[in-house]
Amino acid sequence: MTAYDTSRFLIYGASGFTGTLTARRAVEWGMRPVLGGRDERAVGALAAELGLESRIAPLTDPGALDGMLEEIDVLLNCVGPPTLVPPLVEAALRTRTHYLDIAGDCEYVYSLDRQAEAAQVVLCPMAGYDLVPNDVLATRLQELLPDATHIDIGVLAGGASQGSAETVLVLLRDKGTQVREDGLLRRVPFGSRRVTFNGPDGPHRAYLFPFPDPYTLWRSTGIPNIAAHVSSPDLSAATVAVTRWLESRLANRNLFRLARWAARRRPAVNRTGESADQRSLVWARVRNRRGEAVEGWIETPPGYGSTAALALLCARRLLTGNIPAGARTPASLVDVDAVLDLPGFRGSENLAGPARVVGGVERSGRRG
C-alpha cells in the first residue's frame, strides 16, 4: 500500500499515444490517476476502461484548467509540442499544483523559478526518456569526477515517431541546435559535431542534436561545456545535410508547414518510432581540464515505454513531498539508483553508488 494518495495525480493528454501508455502503466503500478485532456470522448473511454476519473479542459480556457486541477497535487503533461506547455504551467502556478511534462520548453519553465518558489510548487520539464537518464547519469559521473568541465551526451535511438519529428522541427525553428561553451549558450549547425561512443553492444557514431541538455545539465551540474548527440537509423550524412539546410529556413512559414506535413506523413509502421524488442541507450562522458575522463551508460527498454516509467517515477516522488519548491531538473527528484531499479533498466558498473540509508534500510547502487 502506498504512503501517498495517487488519486490526487492527473495525467493530461491521456488519450494520446504516450499519455495512454502512461495511464496504463500507472494502473499496473497500483496508482489511480485522474485522466485529463481535450477530447472528452477519447479520454472518457480510456477512463471507463481503466476504472478512473476523467476531467476535460481545453488549453484555451484558464477557468476550466483551474477547475480540472482542483484537489490535484501533481500534474503530468503528456501533450506536445512545447508550444502547448504555457497554459498548463500557468494553471499549475495559479492552483499551486506540482507540474511535470515529457516534452516541455526547458528555457521557459526555468525562467519561472521565482514564481514556482512563491507558489510553493515544483516545475520539472522533460521528465521522460528524453532527459531523465541523461540528467541522473551526468550527475553521477560528476560525483566520480568532481572537477569535470565538459560533458558529452550520446543517445542511441530508433527512428523518430511522427510526434517526435514534429517536436524536433519546432525546436529547430525556435532555438536551433545549441551547445554550451564556457557557461554560455551558442547556436551551431545541426550535426556539425560528431562523437563515437561505446555501449554494451559496441561503438555508435552520433551527430550533434537539439536536445535540451545544454539547459538542463547546466542547471543540474554547473558544468560549463555541454553538447548532446544522437545516433539513429534515420540519420546519415545525407539526412544531416538536408536537415542542416532546412534548419536555417524553417522561419519561412510555408516551408515549416510543408516540413510539418511531411513529418505527419511518416509511414504508419513508424508512428511510434520503435519496435517491441528495441532498446535505447544513453551514454555520457565527463572530463576535466587535465584530460581525465569518466564515462558510463544507461540502457533502457523502448523509449516510449521508458518515458511512461520515468515520468511516473518522478510523479511518485513529488507525491511523497519534501522536494524544495522551484523550477527543477529530474535529477533533483530522482537519482541514478532509482532509475536503475526500474524493470528493464541497467547501467555500466561504475554507476554503482556508495551505500546509503533510504527509509531506514541500507542500500547501494544497482550494477548492470
SULBEL-V458983 format. One record per pair of residues at least 6 apart in sequence whose ideal C-beta (glycine too) atoms are under 8 Angstrom apart, sorted by the first residue. I is the first residue (numbers start at 1). J is the second residue. Records with the same first field share a line. If there is no record, write none. Layout:
# SULBEL-V458983
I: J + J
This chain:
# SULBEL-V458983
2: 30 + 31
3: 320
4: 316 + 319 + 320 + 321
5: 73 + 319
6: 26 + 30 + 31 + 32 + 33 + 319
7: 32 + 33 + 34 + 53
8: 71 + 72 + 73 + 74 + 319
9: 26 + 31 + 33 + 34 + 72 + 73 + 74 + 76 + 315 + 319
10: 33 + 34 + 35 + 36 + 55 + 68 + 69 + 72 + 74 + 75 + 76
11: 19 + 22 + 23 + 26 + 33 + 34 + 35 + 36 + 76 + 78
12: 19 + 36 + 37 + 68 + 75 + 76 + 77 + 78 + 79 + 88
13: 19 + 36 + 37 + 77 + 78 + 79
14: 20 + 22 + 23 + 35 + 36 + 37 + 43 + 46 + 47 + 54 + 78
15: 35 + 37 + 39 + 42 + 43 + 45 + 46
16: 37 + 78 + 79 + 163
17: 161 + 163 + 271 + 272 + 304
18: 78 + 102 + 128 + 163 + 304 + 307 + 308
19: 35 + 37 + 78 + 79
20: 46
21: 304 + 305 + 307 + 308
22: 76 + 78 + 307 + 308 + 311 + 312
23: 33 + 35 + 46 + 50 + 52
24: 50 + 308
25: 305 + 308 + 309 + 312
26: 32 + 33 + 312
27: 50 + 52
29: 312 + 316
31: 312 + 316
32: 52
33: 52 + 76
34: 52 + 53 + 54 + 55 + 72
35: 43 + 46 + 47 + 50 + 52 + 53 + 54 + 55
36: 43 + 54 + 55 + 56 + 57 + 68
37: 43 + 54 + 56 + 79
38: 56 + 57 + 58 + 59
39: 56
40: 54 + 56
43: 54 + 56
44: 54 + 56
46: 52 + 54
47: 53 + 54
55: 67 + 68
56: 64 + 68
57: 64 + 65 + 67 + 68
58: 64
59: 65 + 84 + 87 + 88
60: 87
62: 87 + 90 + 91 + 94
65: 87 + 88 + 91
66: 91 + 94 + 95
68: 91
69: 75 + 91 + 92 + 95 + 97
70: 95
72: 95 + 97
73: 97 + 98 + 318 + 319
74: 97 + 98 + 99 + 100 + 315 + 318 + 319
75: 88 + 91 + 92 + 97 + 98 + 99 + 100
76: 100 + 101 + 102 + 127 + 311 + 312 + 315
77: 85 + 88 + 99 + 100 + 101 + 102 + 104
78: 101 + 102 + 311
79: 88 + 103
80: 102 + 103 + 163 + 166 + 167
81: 103 + 163 + 166 + 167 + 170
82: 103 + 104 + 105 + 108 + 167 + 170 + 171
83: 105 + 170
85: 101 + 103 + 104 + 105 + 108 + 109 + 125
86: 108
88: 99 + 101
89: 99 + 104 + 108 + 109 + 112 + 123
91: 97
92: 98 + 99 + 121 + 123
93: 112 + 115 + 116 + 119 + 121 + 123
96: 119 + 120 + 121
97: 121
98: 121 + 122 + 123 + 124 + 318 + 323
99: 121 + 122 + 123 + 124
100: 124 + 125 + 127 + 311 + 314 + 315 + 318
101: 109 + 124 + 125 + 126 + 127
102: 126 + 127 + 128 + 130 + 307 + 311
103: 126 + 128 + 130 + 167
104: 125 + 126
105: 125
106: 125 + 126 + 212 + 215 + 216
107: 175 + 215
109: 123 + 124 + 125 + 327
110: 125 + 215 + 219 + 327
111: 327
112: 123 + 327
113: 123 + 326 + 327
116: 122 + 123 + 325 + 326 + 327
117: 325 + 326
119: 325
120: 325
121: 325
122: 318 + 323 + 324 + 325 + 326 + 327 + 328 + 333
123: 326 + 327 + 328
124: 314 + 318 + 327 + 328 + 329 + 330 + 332 + 333
125: 131 + 212
126: 132 + 212 + 216 + 330
127: 310 + 311 + 314 + 315 + 330 + 333
128: 306 + 307 + 308 + 310 + 311
129: 280 + 300 + 303 + 304 + 306 + 307 + 310
130: 211 + 212 + 307
131: 211 + 212 + 213 + 216 + 329 + 330
132: 310 + 313 + 314 + 330 + 334 + 339
133: 282 + 298 + 300 + 306 + 310 + 339
134: 153 + 155 + 211 + 213 + 216 + 217 + 228 + 282 + 284
135: 216 + 217 + 220 + 329 + 330 + 331
136: 298 + 330 + 331 + 334 + 335 + 336 + 338 + 339
137: 282 + 284 + 296 + 297 + 298 + 336 + 347 + 351
138: 151 + 153 + 213 + 217 + 220 + 221 + 223 + 284 + 286 + 331
139: 220 + 221 + 331 + 335 + 336
140: 296 + 335 + 336 + 351 + 353
141: 148 + 151 + 284 + 285 + 286 + 294 + 295 + 296
142: 148 + 221 + 223 + 286
143: 353
144: 286 + 294 + 350
145: 286 + 287 + 288 + 292 + 293 + 294
147: 288 + 289
148: 221 + 223 + 286 + 287 + 288 + 294
149: 223 + 224 + 225 + 287 + 288 + 289
150: 223 + 225 + 226 + 286 + 287 + 288
151: 213 + 217 + 221 + 223 + 225 + 226 + 227 + 284 + 285 + 286
152: 195 + 197 + 227 + 228 + 229 + 284 + 285
153: 211 + 213 + 217 + 226 + 227 + 228 + 229 + 282 + 283 + 284
154: 195 + 197 + 204 + 206 + 228 + 229 + 230 + 231 + 282 + 283 + 284
155: 206 + 209 + 211 + 228 + 229 + 230 + 231 + 280 + 281 + 282 + 283
156: 199 + 204 + 206 + 230 + 231 + 232 + 280 + 281 + 282 + 283
157: 230 + 231 + 232 + 273 + 280 + 303
158: 232 + 233 + 273 + 274 + 275 + 278 + 280 + 302 + 303
159: 232 + 233 + 234 + 270 + 273 + 274
160: 168 + 232 + 234 + 266 + 270 + 273
161: 266 + 270 + 271 + 272 + 273 + 274 + 304
162: 263 + 264 + 266 + 270 + 271
164: 273
165: 263 + 266
166: 260 + 263 + 264
168: 210
169: 250 + 256 + 259 + 260 + 263
171: 210
172: 190 + 210 + 243 + 246 + 247 + 250
173: 250 + 251 + 256
175: 187 + 210
176: 187 + 188 + 190 + 210 + 247
177: 187 + 188 + 189 + 190 + 191 + 192 + 208 + 209 + 210 + 247
178: 185 + 186 + 187 + 188 + 210 + 214
179: 185 + 186 + 188 + 193 + 208 + 214 + 225 + 226 + 227
180: 186 + 214 + 218 + 224 + 225 + 226 + 227
181: 224 + 225
182: 224 + 225
183: 218 + 224
185: 214 + 215
188: 208
189: 244 + 247
190: 207 + 208 + 209 + 210 + 240 + 243 + 244 + 247
191: 207 + 208 + 209 + 235 + 240 + 241 + 243 + 244
192: 208 + 244
193: 207 + 208 + 227 + 229
194: 205 + 206 + 207 + 208 + 229
195: 205 + 206 + 227 + 229
196: 203 + 204 + 205 + 206
197: 203 + 204 + 206 + 231 + 283 + 285 + 295 + 297
198: 204 + 283 + 295 + 297
199: 281 + 283 + 297 + 299
200: 281 + 297 + 299 + 348 + 368
204: 231 + 281 + 283
205: 231
206: 229 + 230 + 231
207: 229 + 230 + 231 + 235 + 240
208: 227 + 228 + 229
209: 228 + 229 + 230
211: 228 + 230
213: 226 + 227 + 228
214: 226 + 227 + 228
216: 329 + 330
217: 223 + 226 + 329
218: 224 + 226
219: 329
220: 329 + 331 + 332
223: 286
246: 255 + 259
249: 255
250: 256 + 259
272: 304
273: 303 + 304
274: 302 + 303 + 304
275: 302
276: 302
278: 302
279: 299 + 300 + 301 + 302
280: 299 + 300 + 301 + 302 + 303 + 306
281: 297 + 298 + 299 + 300
282: 297 + 298 + 300
283: 295 + 296 + 297
284: 295 + 296 + 297
285: 293 + 294 + 295
286: 293 + 294 + 295
287: 293 + 294
294: 350
295: 348
296: 347 + 348 + 350 + 351
297: 347 + 348
298: 336 + 339 + 340 + 345 + 346 + 347 + 348 + 351
299: 345 + 346 + 347 + 368
300: 306 + 344 + 345
301: 309 + 343 + 344 + 345
306: 345
309: 342 + 343
310: 330 + 339 + 342
313: 334 + 338 + 339 + 342
314: 330 + 333 + 334
317: 323 + 333 + 334 + 338
318: 333
323: 332 + 333
324: 332
335: 353
336: 347 + 351 + 353 + 365
337: 353 + 363 + 364 + 365 + 366
339: 345
340: 346 + 347 + 351 + 365 + 366 + 368
341: 366
346: 366 + 368
347: 366 + 367 + 368
348: 368
349: 367 + 368
351: 365 + 366 + 367 + 368
352: 364 + 365 + 366 + 367
353: 364 + 365
354: 364 + 365
355: 362 + 363 + 364
356: 362 + 363 + 364
357: 363
